[in-house]
């Protein structure tokens, strides 16, 4: 399979045949008749973005497998009679990274992690398990969080670390993070909600209700999230750049130096409600994993960070500020 074949297959998967519709060169839109109508074929066909990412990853690894048969790797290419993964079920389980590993291969890195690199001052380098560990070692819950919850969060971090060997542990880690968060919210707020007169349910208040309670009672604040603070800084930067450009036009300058160290965040830069986004998305994602999911991706660090930030806010730290 050459590059053109892969690109065409991916294009057909994402956007499909035109069915008599006139299409521009832009892959992000379709134009139907004379009226512009944005259309995402994946969504319109009932496919989730997770399915799209999984298909894209599969196609990329087909290409990577083909490249590894060429110099400088020169790995042996299967013959025509070995198109399937293996001749027998045992061989299939040993060779396919999604099946049970043999003892000899149990600690071998999952080949899918080899597709990712780190960009350094000396250029790109292969990602290592040290990078994997470094990514989560700084995510910690303070001593005011009950030990049982801290242990559950450490288990989440270990799942992320061991995804280096089993790629499918990434979504497992993300699902476990949501479970850890729900446990933390239930342990922290269930007695309060019952004392406030809320009717006791068979399994206690649900994830959405607990998260909403934490927001309504002021335990969670936008300022407590790194993503919100970064967005406020980015808003301030864009505002000041715009102000500098206007000043340049007024005095007729063609260049001006911009010093990021002088960026000043103002109230107008803070006018975005990150909590509202979390309230809409987190219950949905929690349910997605709780009821079974085929999602496969490795973009889960953001979830782990958000979960740690929420838990650290709703529990009082044992250390004085």
Beta strands, then each sheet from edge to edge (+ up, - down):
strand 1: 30-32
strand 2: 35-37
strand 3: 117-120
strand 4: 123-126
sheet 1: 1+ 2-
sheet 2: 3+ 4-
end
